[in-house]
Amino acid sequence: MNQLDTALAPKEKLVADLKVVVTDAEELLAATASQTGEKIAELRERMQTNLRLARLKLADAEAALRESTRQVAKATDHYVHENPWKAIGIAAGAGLLVGMLIGRR
């Protein structure tokens, strides 16, 4: 795993975690739909507003993550085309290292 993959992994996990939180909050809103009272109505309204904002931010985060991934792929492609033998050497070294680690088990 290179440094760029390592940098993207936490962002991907954050997006996945946010999706779970949004889904759970939507389920909570649906489950409390029959509840009445001024405070509950106020809380539900605030939650719906916050959920809308969270969905927008989540969409922005996903778009940024996709763009980062696209840029990483372009940079990798450019590097490999500019330095094919170096890329082959790095891939061979990584394969050898992985093979040695697997062989130790």
Secondary structure, 3 states (H helix, E strand, C coil): CCHHHHHHHHHHHHHHHHHHHHHHHHHHHHHCCCCCCHHHHHHHHHHHHHHHHHHHHHHHHHHHHHHHHHHHHHHHHHHHHHCHHHHHHHHHHHHHHHHHHHHHC
